[in-house]
Amino acid sequence: MKILVTGGLGFIGSHTVVELVQKNYEVVIIDDLSNSDEKVLDGIKQITAKDVQFEKIDLRDRGAIADFFDKHSDVQGVIHFAASKAVGESVEDPLIYYENNLSSLVYLLKELLAIGRTNFIFSSSCTVYGEADQVPITEEAEIKPALSPYGNTKQIGEEIIKDSCKAYPELNAISLRYFNPIGAHPSTLIGELPIGVPQNLIPFITQTAVGLRRELSVFGDDYPTEDGTCIRDYIYVVDLAKAHVKALERLINQKASTNYEVFNLGTGKGSSVMEVIQSFERISEQKLPYRIASRREGDVIKAFADTKKANQVLGWSSETPLDDALLTALRWEKKIRE
Ligand code: WQD
C-alpha cells in the first residue's frame, strides 16, 4: 500500500518513513529540502534496505501537487509533516509561515479530495494549548490564543482540517499533537539535524557535550515549579513515529468513530530543564556546563500530556525513558561530528 509522507526527510518524518517501510508500506517522500538534506534518504535506505521514492516538490506549487498525484494516483494515505517550524523565525517573518504552512495544506487537501484519496494524518503540536490551565493536558483542554505565528498555523491548520471533514464526509483525518520530540534512531543513521544555533533544548545540550557550544543557557530558574525551571514532556522520536503508523492504520482499517480525531502524543511525564540536565549527566558520565540565564519570551511553564486517549484508542504508548532517549541523542551527535 502506497503512503505519501510530506516532509519525509525531516526529523520526525524520516523516523516515521523508517517505521512505515519496516511495516511493508510503499512510501513516497515529498520534501522541498528547505530544512533537511537528501543524505537523510541514504540513511533511511541503509536502515530499511529498501528503496524509498523521493520527489523534491514545493507544496506551495499547486500544479506540482496535481502532477504528483497524476503520477501517484494509488496513494492510499498521507502523513503531512511538511511545514516551517521555528517559533522565533515565525515571529520575524509570519507571512512565510502562513503561506508555507497553510496554503500547502489547502492545496494538498483539495488534490486529495479530487482523486478520492482521503486518509490524512496532520502533524500538529502541543503548542496549540499555550499555557494550559491544568496538567497533564487532555485533548479537551482549551485552545488558547497562539503565542507565535508558528503555533497559530498549527491551530488554523487543525481548523481547516476539521471544517473540511465536516463538509466533505469522505475525508478521514487525524491530528497528532506532539509534545517535545527528542533523540535519534538507534542505528545513528538518522536523527535531528538542526541548522545553525539550536533553538531546542536537547540539540543544544548534545552540541555543548561535544564541545561545539561553550555552555547551555538555562532560560530561567524562577518559574513556579519545584526547581524553578520549565517542565516539558520529552518523547522519544521513534515512539512518536510508531504512533503515526498506528494512526494511519486506524484510518485505513476504518476503525475511527468519526472522520476527524485528535490525539496527544507524549510520555505523560513532565521533566524540568534541571531534571533533563541531571539525566544527561547520568547517561553521558560528564558534567554539562550551564549557566542560569533570563527567561525566554513565550515559554510556557508546564506542558505534559494526558496520554489516556492515545493509549486506549490508538493502542499506543511511549515506552522509552528519558535517559535512553537522551543517550540516542548523544550517540547521534557524536556520529555526525566524526
Ligand atoms: C524546552 C525547554 C526552554 C533551549 C518547541 C516549540 C514546539 C515544538 C517543540 C515544534 C524550555 C528550555 C531551551 C535552551 C533552555 N516544536 N531551554 N535553554 O519551546 O517546549 O517547544 O519545540 O512543534 O512547538 O515551541 O522546546 O526545546 O525550545 O525548550 O533552557 O537553550 O528548554 O526554556 O523550558 P519548546 P525547547
Residues whose N, C-alpha, C, O or C-beta is under 5 A from the ligand:
A	BS01	WQD	K85 V87 S125 T127 F179 N180 Q199 N200 L201 I202 F204 S217 V218 F219 C230 R232 V273 R296 D299
